[in-house]
C-alpha cells in the first residue's frame, strides 16, 4: 500500500475515535441488523481494529517508499498467519479495552475470536516461519514487505472418514477477509508462453523481446502487519491472479462459450489452491506458474517503487533493496530480475548480474534431495521461454568460471551445472538460487553443516563465504504472550514485561525453579491449559482426555522422516503391555497426533489411517481407560496449536537424525513449558545445548551413525532381538488393528522391515521406548517435572524469531 494508494478510511470516523465507538458504528451502519450474530460481530470488530492501524500504516509506507532505510522483500509461497484478531489486539494493546467494551454489550471476546477462519495461506513450518518473521520485522522496526499469493482455497480442510484423510476445499474467503485492502494501483501483468525475438536498436545493440505472451493480471491485496506496541505497520502483499480481460466477447457472441472463458479460467487457476497436487503433468505446470507469478509480480512491484523514486538509475538499487528467498520455491526470481533489468529497463548483462547477485539471498529449508525442485527444460521452455534462455546464459557464464577453477574436470562441470543432463534435461532450482545469491543460509547448526558437507558440498568449496547459519525462531508475541495468557501474566509478575520483545530475559525464571509457591502456580496454569485443550479434543473427536494424565503430543506435517510411525509403534507397545497386565512404572498417558498429508503422498495417508485405527482400538477398550487414550486431531492448524502448545506436557520431536532442517513446533512447545523427547536433529541440538541433557529426553542414532548403519541395515535382525518390537510387529502383522480391512497396512509393515528404509524406524525403537520410560518416571515426580518445565521455558530465549531476524538484519540484509 503506497502513500498514493492508501486505503480510504471506512465511514466518517476521526483518528481519535475509540475502538468501542468505532465498533458500535460498524454494527449500526454497516451490518444494519439488530440481532447479534457472532460472525457479523467478528467482521465489525475486525474492521474497527483495522481502522486503528490506518494512520500508522500510511506513515510507515510513506517513509519506506522514500528509502530512508534498506527495504527487505521476503518472498514466500506460504504465509501461515493464523487468526489475526487476537494478535492485532495484543500488538495495539487493545485486548483489555476490547474485552471490557464487549462485556458491556454482553458479548464474549473469545466467542468472537472463534468466528475468524484461519487464513489459508500456508501449510506447515515454512509458512508459519514466514509469519513469525514478518511479526519480528515489524516489532524490530525493519522495513520489510512480505510477498505471497492470495490463495482462494488454501491447501485443504482435512476430515477423517473411517480413519482415512479426506481433502475438502478450504473456503477461508467465503465470508470475505476484513483485514485486506485491494490496491489496484499496484497491479502488474505477468507473461506466460509466447516466444522470443531478437532485434537491434538504433545504436546497433542486440535485444530480445518476449512476444505473443498470454498475460495474467496480478492484483495486489495488502494486509497490515503491526509491530508490538510501536508505530510501524509493515505490509503483507498478496497477489491474486485474474485474466487481463474477463473473456473474449467476440467468441462468446459467436456461440463458443467454453473457449470464450477458457483464458479467464486458466489465469485464475494460478491462485486457486495452495500447492496443487504435482503428481500429474498439469499439477507440475500449475506449480511452476504459481512460482513465476509470485516472483514476477513481486519484482515488478519492487522495481516500480524504485523507478517512482529514482527514475531509471539503478546504480544504488542493491544498496537499498534485498530479497530473501524463503526456500527454493521463489528461486525463479533470479532470472526474472535479470529479465526485468535487461529486457525492460535496458541494463547491460554484467551490470544487471552485479545487481542481482548483490540483493538476492537464499534460505534452504530441506536436506531431502527430492524436495529440491527440478523443472523439465521442455516444460520451462514452453511456459517461460525467455526465462529459460536467461537460465542458460547464467549457466554458461558461471560454468566458465568453474572450468577456470577446475580445468579439465568435466565431472565437476556436470555436478555443478544448473542444467541436469540425462534422458531428460532438468533445471536445478536450488543451484540457480545459490549461483544467483550473495548469501545461502541453513536454519539450524546441524542443517547448515550438512548442507556444506553434503548436499551443497561443491558449492561450499566454490563460495565458502556465501554460506551461513540462521537458526529458526518463533514469535513470543503469538506463541506465549497471546496463546498462553495465564503463564504470560505469571512471568510478567515475576520478571516484568520486557521479555515480550527480549525473550532471553526469560532466563531470569531459573531462580524460581525451586520456589514452591511459584511451582504451584506454574502447575495450576498448566492444568488450566490442559483442560482447555481437552475441551478442544472432545469437541473435535468426541474423545475425553483426563487432565491428570500425561499429555503426549506430536503435531506437524505427516511425513515419513518426521516418524509419526515411531510414535504409533510406541502406542501399540503400551497397548500390548496393558493387555498383558504389565503396567509397572507406567504413567497414564493421553497421546495426540495431528497433521496433514500431502494429497499425493500415499504412505503418509496410510500412517494417518494406522493412527486412527490404533486410536479406535485403544479408546474402545475399557481396560485401557485408566492408562491410555489416543486421538488423531483432524485439520491441525495455527489456531489449534495456540491451544495445543500451552496444554502439552511432552513434545515429540523424533525425526530421523540428519533429516529435519530445524523445526519450529519444538520451539513453541519449549516456550510454553513442555518437555521434549527427541533425537539429535535440527534445532533439537541447540535446544539441548540451552536446557541441558538433564532436562531433555534424548534418544536415537546421530546423523553420522544413521549414515554408517545404513550401509548394512538389518531391521529384521533388530526386530528379532527386541522383545518389545517383536510384540508390536506381531500385533500389526496379525491384522489386529485392521480385522475388517485385511492387508491395508502391508506397505507400512514392509517399510519397517525394509533394509533400505532410510528413516531407520526399527533402529531407534528400543532407545525410544527407554526414553519414554524415563519420561514416565519423571512425570511421577511432579515437583521434579515442573522444575524441568520451568527450566525449559527459561532456556527458550534463543529461539525467539527476534533473535533470528537480528541475525538476518545484521549479517545478511545489512539493514
NORMORA-V127041 format. One record per residue. RES is the residue in one letter. D_FIRST is the distance of its C-alpha to the first C-alpha in Angstrom with 1 decimal. Layout:
[[RES,D_FIRST] [RES,D_FIRST]]
This chain:
[[X,0.0] [X,3.8] [X,6.6] [X,8.1] [X,6.0] [X,5.6] [X,7.7] [X,11.3] [X,13.5] [X,16.0] [X,19.5] [X,20.8] [X,20.6] [X,20.5] [X,18.7] [X,22.2] [X,22.9] [X,24.3] [X,23.1] [X,26.5] [X,26.3] [X,22.8] [X,24.1] [X,27.3] [X,25.4] [X,23.4] [X,26.7] [X,28.5] [X,26.2] [X,24.1] [X,26.6] [X,29.6] [X,32.1] [X,34.6] [X,35.1] [X,32.9] [X,31.7] [X,30.1] [X,27.3] [X,26.3] [X,26.6] [X,24.2] [X,21.6] [X,22.2] [X,22.0] [X,18.8] [X,17.1] [X,18.9] [X,17.8] [X,14.1] [X,14.6] [X,16.1] [X,12.9] [X,10.7] [X,12.2] [X,12.0] [X,8.4] [X,7.7] [X,10.6] [X,9.8] [X,6.7] [X,9.0] [X,11.8] [X,10.7] [X,10.0] [X,13.5] [X,14.9] [X,17.0] [X,17.4] [X,17.4] [X,14.3] [X,15.2] [X,14.0] [X,15.7] [X,16.7] [X,18.5] [X,19.8] [X,20.0] [X,18.1] [X,20.8] [X,18.9] [X,21.7] [X,21.4] [X,18.6] [X,20.3] [X,22.9] [X,20.7] [X,18.3] [X,21.5] [X,23.0] [X,20.1] [X,19.9] [X,23.8] [X,24.0] [X,26.2] [X,29.5] [X,28.4] [X,26.9] [X,30.2] [X,32.3] [X,30.6] [X,30.9] [X,34.5] [X,35.4] [X,34.4] [X,36.3] [X,33.3] [X,33.0] [X,29.6] [X,30.6] [X,31.4] [X,28.0] [X,26.3] [X,28.5] [X,27.0] [X,23.7] [X,23.8] [X,22.9] [X,19.8] [X,21.5] [X,19.4] [X,22.2] [X,26.0] [X,27.4] [X,27.3] [X,25.0] [X,22.1] [X,23.0] [X,23.2] [X,19.6] [X,18.6] [X,20.9] [X,19.5] [X,15.9] [X,17.6] [X,19.7] [X,17.2] [X,15.3] [X,18.8] [X,20.1] [X,17.4] [X,16.5] [X,13.3] [X,12.6] [X,10.1] [X,11.9] [X,12.2] [X,14.4] [X,15.8] [X,15.5] [X,19.2] [X,20.8] [X,23.8] [X,23.3] [X,26.5] [X,29.2] [X,30.8] [X,34.0] [X,37.2] [X,40.7] [X,43.5] [X,47.0] [X,45.5] [X,43.4] [X,39.6] [X,38.2] [X,34.7] [X,33.1] [X,29.7] [X,27.0] [X,25.6] [X,22.9] [X,20.7] [X,23.7] [X,22.9] [X,19.2] [X,16.5] [X,15.7] [X,13.0] [X,10.6] [X,8.3] [X,8.9] [X,6.6] [X,9.7] [X,8.9] [X,8.1] [X,11.3] [X,14.1] [X,17.8] [X,19.6] [X,23.3] [X,26.2] [X,30.0] [X,31.6] [X,33.6] [X,33.6] [X,35.6] [X,36.8] [X,37.2] [X,38.1] [X,36.4] [X,38.5] [X,39.0] [X,40.4] [X,37.5] [X,37.0] [X,33.7] [X,32.7] [X,30.7] [X,29.4] [X,30.6] [X,31.2] [X,28.2] [X,27.0] [X,23.3] [X,20.8] [X,17.5] [X,14.6] [X,12.2] [X,8.8] [X,8.6] [X,6.5] [X,8.9] [X,9.3] [X,12.0] [X,13.9] [X,16.6] [X,20.1] [X,20.8] [X,19.0] [X,16.1] [X,13.6] [X,10.9] [X,9.5] [X,7.3] [X,9.3] [X,8.1] [X,11.1] [X,12.7] [X,15.1] [X,17.9] [X,19.2] [X,22.1] [X,21.6] [X,24.2] [X,25.1] [X,28.6] [X,31.5] [X,33.0] [X,36.2] [X,36.9] [X,36.3] [X,38.7] [X,41.2] [X,41.3] [X,39.5] [X,37.1] [X,36.3] [X,35.6] [X,33.5] [X,30.8] [X,31.4] [X,28.6] [X,26.1] [X,27.4] [X,27.4] [X,23.7] [X,22.7] [X,25.0] [X,22.7] [X,20.4] [X,23.1] [X,24.6] [X,23.9] [X,26.7] [X,29.0] [X,32.6] [X,33.4] [X,37.1] [X,37.3] [X,36.5] [X,34.0] [X,32.2] [X,32.1] [X,30.7] [X,28.0] [X,27.0] [X,27.0] [X,24.8] [X,22.3] [X,22.3] [X,22.0] [X,19.3] [X,17.1] [X,18.2] [X,17.9] [X,14.5] [X,13.1] [X,15.3] [X,14.6] [X,10.9] [X,12.2] [X,14.8] [X,12.8] [X,10.9] [X,14.5] [X,16.2] [X,14.1] [X,15.2] [X,18.7] [X,19.8] [X,21.9] [X,23.2] [X,22.5] [X,25.3] [X,23.1] [X,20.3] [X,21.9] [X,22.4] [X,18.7] [X,17.4] [X,18.8] [X,18.3] [X,20.0] [X,21.5] [X,22.1] [X,25.6] [X,26.9] [X,24.6] [X,22.0] [X,24.8] [X,24.7] [X,21.8] [X,24.6] [X,26.2] [X,23.0] [X,21.8] [X,25.3] [X,25.1] [X,22.0] [X,23.5] [X,27.0] [X,26.8] [X,23.7] [X,23.6] [X,27.3] [X,27.9] [X,31.2] [X,31.5] [X,32.5] [X,29.7] [X,27.1] [X,28.9] [X,29.0] [X,25.2] [X,24.7] [X,27.2] [X,25.9] [X,22.4] [X,23.0] [X,24.2] [X,25.7] [X,26.4] [X,29.3] [X,29.8] [X,33.1] [X,36.7] [X,37.6] [X,38.2] [X,37.7] [X,34.1] [X,33.3] [X,32.1] [X,34.3] [X,33.6] [X,36.6] [X,36.8] [X,37.8] [X,34.8] [X,32.3] [X,34.2] [X,34.0] [X,30.4] [X,29.0] [X,31.9] [X,30.1] [X,28.6] [X,32.2] [X,33.6] [X,31.3] [X,32.2] [X,35.9] [X,35.4] [X,33.7] [X,36.6] [X,39.3] [X,38.3] [X,37.8] [X,41.1] [X,42.8] [X,42.0] [X,43.1] [X,46.4] [X,47.0] [X,46.7] [X,48.8] [X,51.1] [X,52.8] [X,51.1] [X,50.0] [X,49.4] [X,46.8] [X,45.1] [X,45.0] [X,43.8] [X,40.9] [X,39.9] [X,36.5] [X,38.5] [X,40.8] [X,44.0] [X,46.2] [X,47.3] [X,43.6] [X,41.2] [X,38.0] [X,34.9] [X,34.5] [X,30.8] [X,31.3] [X,33.5] [X,30.9] [X,28.4] [X,31.1] [X,32.2] [X,28.7] [X,27.5] [X,28.6] [X,28.5] [X,29.8] [X,29.9] [X,31.6] [X,30.7] [X,34.1] [X,37.1] [X,39.4] [X,36.7] [X,36.0] [X,39.8] [X,40.4] [X,37.8] [X,39.6] [X,43.1] [X,42.6] [X,39.7] [X,38.5] [X,41.7] [X,42.2] [X,38.7] [X,39.3] [X,42.5] [X,40.7] [X,37.8] [X,38.6] [X,36.2] [X,33.2] [X,33.9] [X,33.0] [X,32.5] [X,29.7] [X,31.1] [X,28.6] [X,27.8] [X,26.3] [X,24.4] [X,27.1] [X,24.7] [X,24.7] [X,27.9] [X,30.2] [X,28.8] [X,27.4] [X,29.5] [X,32.8] [X,32.9] [X,36.7] [X,36.8] [X,33.9] [X,35.8] [X,39.0] [X,37.5] [X,36.0] [X,39.4] [X,41.0] [X,38.8] [X,36.1] [X,32.4] [X,31.2] [X,31.5] [X,28.2] [X,26.5] [X,29.6] [X,31.2] [X,34.2] [X,35.5] [X,36.6] [X,39.6] [X,41.1] [X,41.8] [X,44.6] [X,46.9] [X,46.8] [X,47.6] [X,51.3] [X,50.8] [X,52.4] [X,50.6] [X,47.2] [X,48.0] [X,49.1] [X,45.8] [X,43.9] [X,46.0] [X,45.5] [X,41.8] [X,42.1] [X,44.4] [X,41.9] [X,39.2] [X,41.7] [X,42.6] [X,39.0] [X,38.7] [X,42.0] [X,40.8] [X,37.9] [X,40.4] [X,42.9] [X,40.4] [X,39.1] [X,42.4] [X,45.2] [X,46.6] [X,47.4] [X,46.8] [X,49.2] [X,47.4] [X,50.4] [X,50.1] [X,48.1] [X,44.7] [X,44.3] [X,40.8] [X,39.3] [X,35.9] [X,34.0] [X,33.5] [X,37.0] [X,38.3] [X,41.8] [X,41.0] [X,39.6] [X,43.1] [X,42.8] [X,46.1] [X,47.7] [X,46.6] [X,48.1] [X,51.3] [X,51.7] [X,51.3] [X,54.1] [X,56.1] [X,55.8] [X,56.7] [X,59.7] [X,60.8] [X,60.6] [X,62.5] [X,65.2] [X,65.3] [X,64.1] [X,61.9] [X,63.2] [X,60.4] [X,57.8] [X,55.0] [X,53.7] [X,50.4] [X,47.5] [X,45.6] [X,42.1] [X,40.5] [X,37.1] [X,34.8] [X,34.0] [X,35.8] [X,34.1] [X,35.4] [X,37.6] [X,38.9] [X,42.4] [X,43.8] [X,40.8] [X,41.5] [X,45.1] [X,44.4] [X,42.5] [X,45.6] [X,47.9] [X,46.0] [X,46.3] [X,49.9] [X,50.9] [X,49.1] [X,51.0] [X,54.3] [X,53.5] [X,52.4] [X,55.3] [X,58.0] [X,59.2] [X,60.6] [X,57.2] [X,55.8] [X,57.0] [X,55.7] [X,52.9] [X,50.0] [X,47.3] [X,44.2] [X,41.6] [X,38.5] [X,36.7] [X,32.9] [X,32.2] [X,28.5] [X,26.5] [X,27.6] [X,31.1] [X,30.9] [X,29.9] [X,33.4] [X,35.2] [X,34.5] [X,35.9] [X,38.8] [X,40.0] [X,43.1] [X,43.3] [X,40.4] [X,41.5] [X,40.1] [X,42.9] [X,41.5] [X,44.0] [X,43.9] [X,42.0] [X,39.7] [X,36.9] [X,34.3] [X,33.4] [X,32.7] [X,30.4] [X,32.1] [X,35.1] [X,33.0] [X,31.8] [X,35.4] [X,36.8] [X,34.4] [X,35.7] [X,39.3] [X,40.3] [X,42.8] [X,42.3] [X,44.8] [X,43.8] [X,44.6] [X,44.1] [X,40.9] [X,37.3] [X,36.1] [X,39.2] [X,41.0] [X,38.9] [X,39.0] [X,42.8] [X,42.9] [X,41.2] [X,43.1] [X,46.4] [X,48.5] [X,50.3] [X,47.1] [X,46.0] [X,47.9] [X,48.0] [X,49.7] [X,50.0] [X,50.3] [X,48.3] [X,46.3] [X,49.3] [X,51.8] [X,49.8] [X,50.0] [X,53.7] [X,54.8] [X,53.0] [X,55.7] [X,58.3] [X,56.6] [X,59.2] [X,57.5] [X,60.7] [X,62.7] [X,60.2] [X,60.3] [X,64.1] [X,64.3] [X,62.0] [X,63.6] [X,60.2] [X,58.4] [X,61.5] [X,61.5] [X,57.9] [X,58.5] [X,61.6] [X,59.7] [X,56.9] [X,59.4] [X,61.7] [X,58.9] [X,59.0] [X,55.3] [X,55.5] [X,58.9] [X,57.9] [X,55.7] [X,57.9] [X,56.5] [X,52.8] [X,52.3] [X,54.5] [X,51.5] [X,50.5] [X,54.1] [X,54.5] [X,51.4] [X,52.8] [X,56.1] [X,54.7] [X,55.7] [X,52.6] [X,50.3] [X,47.6] [X,46.4] [X,49.9] [X,49.9] [X,53.6] [X,53.8] [X,51.8] [X,53.1] [X,56.0] [X,54.0] [X,51.3] [X,54.0] [X,55.4] [X,52.1] [X,51.7] [X,55.2] [X,54.1] [X,51.1] [X,53.6] [X,55.9] [X,53.2] [X,51.8] [X,55.4] [X,55.2] [X,52.5] [X,52.6] [X,52.3] [X,49.5] [X,47.4] [X,48.1] [X,46.6] [X,43.6] [X,43.0] [X,43.4] [X,40.9] [X,38.2] [X,39.4] [X,39.0] [X,35.5] [X,33.6] [X,33.4] [X,31.3] [X,28.3] [X,25.1] [X,24.7] [X,27.8] [X,26.7] [X,23.3] [X,25.3] [X,27.3] [X,24.5] [X,23.1] [X,26.5] [X,28.2] [X,25.8] [X,22.5] [X,24.2] [X,21.1]]
